[in-house]
């Protein structure tokens, strides 16, 4: 019982301290302290074009970039969430590669999708953009559709505290 109480206090005490500190509408995201692409984003996807993508694109998914170089992407249909890596390549520039798995039946791998591209973070608009290349592979990893090229625009998902 004492251990449960200590665990509860360790969990609730930091939360109570934040509330007492008066966190309000001026809460800043962790990425605001480090103005780069680390954080979570809406991803607007414009396939088969070299023109800059806009928020008018009907193709949207979600992405997160962690400060230790992990990329996580989520879509609302098959394939699976995408998992991968990113590395910094220059000032406000990085490249990301991730894979998503496809399935025709639960638990049965039918293929995978590899998506990669160089991206640029824009300080002024707090957005990320760039070209991408998507390859379809079968379950053994052999490329079955060389690629689809396009562009993406990422807009940050902001923290919205309750009033």
C-alpha positions as CSV (number, residue, x, y, z in Angstrom):
1,X,0.0,0.0,0.0
2,X,2.8,2.4,0.9
3,X,4.5,1.7,-2.5
4,X,1.3,2.5,-4.4
5,X,0.9,5.8,-2.5
6,X,4.6,6.8,-3.3
7,X,4.1,5.9,-6.9
8,X,0.9,8.0,-7.0
9,X,2.7,10.9,-5.4
10,X,5.5,10.7,-7.9
11,X,3.0,10.9,-10.7
12,X,0.7,13.6,-9.2
13,X,3.3,15.9,-7.7
14,X,4.8,17.1,-10.9
15,X,1.4,17.6,-12.4
16,X,0.2,19.6,-9.4
17,X,3.4,21.8,-9.5
18,X,2.6,22.6,-13.2
19,X,-0.9,23.6,-12.3
20,X,0.2,25.7,-9.4
21,X,2.7,27.4,-11.7
22,X,-0.2,28.8,-13.6
23,X,0.2,27.2,-17.0
24,X,-2.2,29.0,-19.3
25,X,-2.8,29.9,-22.9
26,X,0.9,30.8,-23.3
27,X,2.1,27.2,-23.0
28,X,4.8,26.6,-25.5
29,X,5.5,23.2,-27.1
30,X,8.8,21.5,-26.5
31,X,9.8,22.2,-30.0
32,X,9.3,26.0,-29.5
33,X,12.3,25.9,-27.2
34,X,14.3,24.3,-30.0
35,X,12.9,25.8,-33.2
36,X,13.4,22.9,-35.5
37,X,11.4,20.1,-36.9
38,X,11.3,18.0,-33.7
39,X,7.6,17.6,-32.8
40,X,4.3,16.4,-34.3
41,X,2.9,17.5,-37.6
42,X,0.0,17.3,-40.0
43,X,1.5,16.1,-43.3
44,X,-0.1,17.3,-46.5
45,X,0.9,15.1,-49.4
46,X,0.9,16.1,-53.1
47,X,1.8,13.1,-55.3
48,X,3.0,13.3,-58.9
49,X,4.1,16.9,-58.8
50,X,7.2,19.0,-58.2
51,X,5.1,22.1,-57.2
52,X,5.1,23.1,-53.6
53,X,2.4,21.3,-51.6
54,X,-0.3,23.3,-49.8
55,X,-2.8,22.6,-47.0
56,X,-5.5,22.3,-49.7
57,X,-4.3,18.7,-50.4
58,X,-6.9,16.1,-49.6
59,X,-4.2,13.6,-48.8
60,X,-3.2,14.1,-45.2
61,X,-1.4,12.0,-42.5
62,X,0.5,12.6,-39.3
63,X,4.2,12.5,-38.4
64,X,6.4,12.9,-35.4
65,X,10.1,13.5,-35.4
66,X,11.9,12.8,-32.1
67,X,15.1,14.6,-31.0
68,X,17.0,11.3,-31.1
69,X,16.4,10.7,-34.9
70,X,13.2,8.6,-35.0
71,X,10.4,9.2,-37.5
72,X,6.9,8.0,-36.8
73,X,4.1,8.4,-39.3
74,X,0.4,7.5,-39.1
75,X,-2.2,7.2,-41.8
76,X,-5.9,6.2,-41.5
77,X,-5.9,3.3,-43.9
78,X,-3.8,0.3,-44.7
79,X,-0.7,0.4,-44.6
80,X,0.6,0.2,-41.0
81,X,2.1,3.2,-39.2
82,X,5.5,4.2,-40.7
83,X,8.6,3.9,-38.6
84,X,12.0,5.2,-39.6
85,X,14.9,7.6,-39.0
86,X,15.9,11.1,-39.8
87,X,19.3,12.9,-39.8
88,X,20.3,16.5,-40.0
89,X,22.1,17.4,-43.2
90,X,22.6,21.2,-42.8
91,X,21.1,24.4,-41.3
92,X,17.3,23.7,-41.1
93,X,17.7,20.7,-43.4
94,X,17.2,17.0,-42.7
95,X,16.5,13.8,-44.6
96,X,14.0,11.1,-43.5
97,X,13.4,7.5,-44.5
98,X,10.6,5.4,-43.2
99,X,8.8,2.1,-44.0
100,X,5.2,1.1,-43.6
101,X,3.9,-2.5,-43.9
102,X,0.9,-3.6,-46.0
103,X,-1.4,-6.5,-45.5
104,X,-4.3,-8.2,-47.4
105,X,-5.3,-10.2,-44.3
106,X,-4.6,-9.6,-40.6
107,X,-1.1,-10.6,-39.6
108,X,-0.1,-11.5,-43.2
109,X,2.6,-9.3,-44.7
110,X,1.8,-8.5,-48.4
111,X,4.4,-5.8,-48.9
112,X,6.0,-2.6,-47.7
113,X,6.2,1.0,-48.7
114,X,9.5,2.9,-48.4
115,X,9.2,6.7,-48.3
116,X,12.2,9.1,-48.2
117,X,13.2,12.6,-49.0
118,X,15.1,15.7,-48.0
119,X,13.1,18.2,-46.0
120,X,13.6,21.9,-45.0
121,X,12.3,23.6,-41.9
122,X,11.2,27.2,-42.4
123,X,11.6,29.3,-39.2
124,X,9.3,32.1,-40.4
125,X,6.2,29.8,-41.0
126,X,7.2,27.0,-38.6
127,X,6.6,24.5,-41.4
128,X,8.6,21.7,-43.1
129,X,8.5,21.0,-46.8
130,X,10.2,19.2,-49.6
131,X,10.1,16.4,-52.2
132,X,9.5,12.7,-51.5
133,X,9.9,9.4,-53.2
134,X,7.7,6.4,-52.5
135,X,8.5,2.8,-53.5
136,X,6.3,-0.2,-53.3
137,X,8.0,-3.5,-52.4
138,X,6.6,-7.1,-52.1
139,X,6.8,-9.1,-48.9
140,X,10.4,-10.2,-49.7
141,X,11.5,-6.6,-50.1
142,X,11.8,-6.6,-53.9
143,X,10.7,-3.3,-55.6
144,X,7.5,-3.9,-57.5
145,X,6.7,-0.3,-58.4
146,X,9.8,1.9,-58.8
147,X,8.5,5.1,-57.4
148,X,6.0,7.8,-57.0
149,X,7.4,11.3,-56.6
150,X,5.7,14.3,-55.0
151,X,6.0,17.0,-52.5
152,X,4.9,17.5,-48.8
153,X,4.0,20.3,-46.5
154,X,4.1,19.8,-42.7
155,X,2.3,22.1,-40.3
156,X,3.0,21.8,-36.6
157,X,0.4,20.3,-34.2
158,X,0.3,22.9,-31.4
159,X,-0.4,22.4,-27.8
160,X,-3.8,23.7,-26.9
161,X,-4.4,24.0,-23.2
162,X,-7.9,24.0,-21.8
163,X,-9.3,27.4,-20.8
